[in-house]
Amino acid sequence: MTPSSKATVAARGTTAHLIDLASTWSAHNYHPLPVVLARGEGVWVYDPDGNRYMDMLSAYSALNHGHRHPRIVQALKDQLDRITLTSRAFHNELFGPLCEKLCRLADKEMTLLMNSGAEAVETAIKTARKWGYKVKNVPRDRAEIIVCENNFHGRTTTIVGFSSEEQYREDFGPFTPGFRLIPYDDLEALEKAITPHTVGFLVEPIQGEAGILMPREGYLRNAAEICRKNRVLLIADEIQTGFGRTGRMFCYQHEGVDPDLVVVGKALGGGVLPVSAVIGRRDTLGLFRPGDHGSTFGGNPLACAAGMAALDVLVEERLADRSAEMGDYFMKRLRDVRTDKVRQVRGKGLLIGVEIKTEHGKARPYCEKLMALGILAKETHDQVIRFAPPLVITREEVDWALERIAGVIV
Ligand SMILES: *Cc1c(COP(=O)(O)O)cnc(C)c1O
């Protein structure tokens, strides 16, 4: 493909008109870049006029496989011709196989499938609390879960209730009690926050939404040890960092950690559908009885088809290795750019943040300039440009992007 290659789909309206419709008829809970994406393939997306862009956001890492990966699309098409929705009132053919595949991938014993990431986080919270009452014998309604400052775990009222981001909480209270906020990357604070009522420590191995914040080496490993000693469940939110994004299948593997509960979502849907899950041992997830928890769409056959294909592609195409290799190359080349506008380039695998010095303005205008050059990236918080392309990106495509990025950040 060349930069001038045109889309072949019929446009459904002009960019200006479609953006106007969205602005008129949708709640303004996002501030999108002014581009309409009409078609996508691999790392490339096209607007209604056929202009091509490289997707460097990957739907916040839900598109690790790239747009419309042929094997995933085919699996979905095949499933569409069989059955799409059963509800959990009945079994379907792919539900058990997907649960098994997830368990084998994470070396666990049980899976609970949901849809969105936030639902999976809620499920992990319920699991930890139930384990606290049934196994750890915490007095009823006294369970505590420790979370970190700058966390991002989703947008439900319970989850935003323990956010440290004022905008996420403002006007949405009252909130669910039972959470304790500590600084990220602070083991002493973790030890101090634990009480006999603590049931879980919910943590992101790298804080993506907070601006690709990386804890010091050993943080997760030592946190896991503190949790183990105090009988506290380590709950790793791998929704953004999982499935190869950081160069390993799960980010916690960089530290040789084995979390009690692994929360996954985003790329599990293969870039097609929302599919999320909590993966754990029998002594936690085995506590659920029929009626305790559920979801109409959770584990539906179409979602399972997406999940099965997504995991097969990840493993067979070795996308985690590719992410490590391309990520190292990308980051090294970014660090080689001679510029005094950048405070730091950081990341792991293909989860990369470029922090702009405050005296050189916010990240948003840089993203707008990148868009004009055919690169779609999004700022995270004020100062960080996130580069998280699909893991199928080639070295030539990384070079293509670097040329343009260098022009914008010098
Ligand atoms: C995106 C994300 C979530 C929430 O997932 P949704 O599917 O948007 O509900 C939770 N945790 C992390 C770390 C995320 O990146």
The ligand as an ORCA input file, in Angstrom:
! r2SCAN-3c Opt
* xyz 0 1
  C      -9.649      0.454     29.309
  C      -9.316      0.018     30.677
  C     -10.320     -0.383     31.580
  C     -11.776     -0.296     31.267
  O     -12.160     -1.042     30.158
  P     -13.549     -0.706     29.417
  O     -13.683     -1.804     28.405
  O     -13.378      0.650     28.794
  O     -14.600     -0.714     30.448
  C      -9.917     -0.849     32.822
  N      -8.620     -0.896     33.175
  C      -7.635     -0.508     32.327
  C      -6.209     -0.590     32.780
  C      -7.950     -0.010     31.076
  O      -6.981      0.410     30.255
*
